[in-house]
Amino acid sequence: MITRTDGARRATTRTQSRLPIRAAAIVLGFSALAVASAAVADQLEDMMKKEGCNACHSESKKIVGPSYKEVAAKYRGNPKAVEMLVEKVKKGGSGVWGPIPMPPNSPRVPDADIKKMVELILALK
């Protein structure tokens, strides 16, 4: 029951009484996603600087190669994307994003780091 300002009382449903809680949960959920997304971007940026990837790539702008967000969008929903892109980064290649080749990154960059970077790229929105 809630009391209106005119003194009248009316019954509330269970759903009505939970609306503020649900709204708060939604706001917190979006906030957590924004923080997680920022953390992913920061971790990715640190790894890419360390390995020199940022000479040709950036998070949101094409330089020589595609932006990380372009890569994430192109392969979103592809269950084989991680495996395929790890091999592409290891061996290098050209033709998918233009004629300029990407040099091989293995064995200079450890396989575990390549896989982590690919997973971080694919997590970008």
C-alpha positions, 0 to 999 in steps of 0.5 A, a space after each residue: 500500500 502507498 498513501 497519496 498526497 491527498 490521503 487516499 490509499 491504493 494497492 501496489 503490485 509487486 512489480 510496481 514496488 520493484 521498478 526502482 530496484 530494476 532501474 537501478 540494476 539496469 543503470 549499474 549493469 550499463 555502468 559496469 559494461 562501460 568500466 569493463 569496456 574501458 578496462 579492455 581498451 586500456 589493457 589492449 592499448 598497453 599490449 599493442 604499444 609494447 609489441 609495436 602494433 600501434 605503428 599500423 593500427 589504432 583502436 578506432 581509426 585506420 592507420 596502415 591496417 584496420 582499426 581494432 574496432 573494424 576488426 571486431 565488427 567484421 568478425 563479431 559472431 564468428 566462432 572461429 575468429 579467435 583461432 583464425 586471427 591468431 594465425 593471421 597475426 602470427 604469420 602475417 598476410 595481406 589482401 583482407 584489408 588492402 594490399 599492404 602486408 602485415 608482417 609476421 609477429 611470431 616468434 617475436 610476440 609470444 603466442 599467449 600474448 597474440 591470443 590475448 590481444 586478439 581476444 581483447 580486440 574482438 571484445 571491443 564494441 
